[in-house]
């Protein structure tokens, strides 16, 4: 898939990735994902045990 360059990597905009320090593709601040091929989603902080 096409993406945008980030140092040696290519970030996937459709996953919500952003380029961090021109060396890694990460989710924007406050967002998380379960794996590298998953979409970034707003992180829900749940510290309480269910």
Buried (B, 14 or more C-beta within 10 A) or exposed (E): EEBEEBEEBBBBEEBBBBBBEEEBBBBEEEBEBEEEEEEBEEEEEEEEEE
